[in-house]
Amino acid sequence: MKNLIMLLFVCLCFANCKKKDAPSPIQTQATTGSTQPQQFDGFLQVITAGGFNDQLFIGTYFSTNVYLQSSPSATNNLQYCTNSGTVILNDTYLKYGGLRYYDTTYVLKCRTLRKFQLNSNNSLPSFTVNITDSVPTFPANYYSLLGDTMYRSKNFKVPLNSFTYPDEIECYIYDYNNYTISKKIIVKKGTSEINLSPNDISIFQNNSSLNCQITLRKFNDQNFGGKNFRFSTELFSYFDIKVQP
């Protein structure tokens, strides 16, 4: 069941198109660790699924989304994507689908090098850039550090200081049987833990089964032709949690 959930999630994020244009000169990257709300004209999101509990199968599922906009907006408020020309990632042409550019080949894998190319047809600049940021990682024993039981009468701590490379961490906990019952917390690099109080936990019923989805994000912010672009390398994993009194 969990594998089906993950497969459905990833399949929703995929797509590709066919066209050719002369590449622009390759630009060099400039990594930043900032996670403050910022305005961006473009956002490339490469997601890797990490696994369930401590059964990691990093590299099995991949998803790619590209958002290009006529006016800048924060990456946590992306509502649309402008058709801005040809978008190519690792020599694969992405398809414009109204809300985003995405991969339809189901074979695009971007764990190390991500060669991104935009051949623009509007006010956005044409450019090519190599993104070589490492994918953030979980420790092999993270599930044992997190724990599989949440007590409604006690604080529940989500340890964060054992991850490698992330600039931002999202913790999204929801009820398997009712996704509307959920808690989402996003924190910056350097945060050692997320501490949920009994009041936070009170939304979850006794004996309910929860899914704790943790997403690690590595940001690479760059400017081309006066326009700001964020390249986000992401890894997420699911962890089962049972609620007790």
Buried (B, 14 or more C-beta within 10 A) or exposed (E): EBEEEBEEBBEEBBBBBEEEBEEBEEBEEEBEBEBEEBEBBBBBBBBBBBBBBBEBEBBBBBBBBBBBBEEEBEBEEBEEBBEBBBBBBBEBBBBBBEEBBBBBEEEBBBBEEBBBBBBBEEEBBBBBBEBEBEBBBBBEEBBEBBBEEBBBEBEBBBBBEEBEBBBBBBBBBBBBEEEEBBBEBBBEBEBEEBEBEEEBBEBBEEEBEBBBBBBBBBBBBBEBEEBBBBBBBBBBBBBBBBBEE
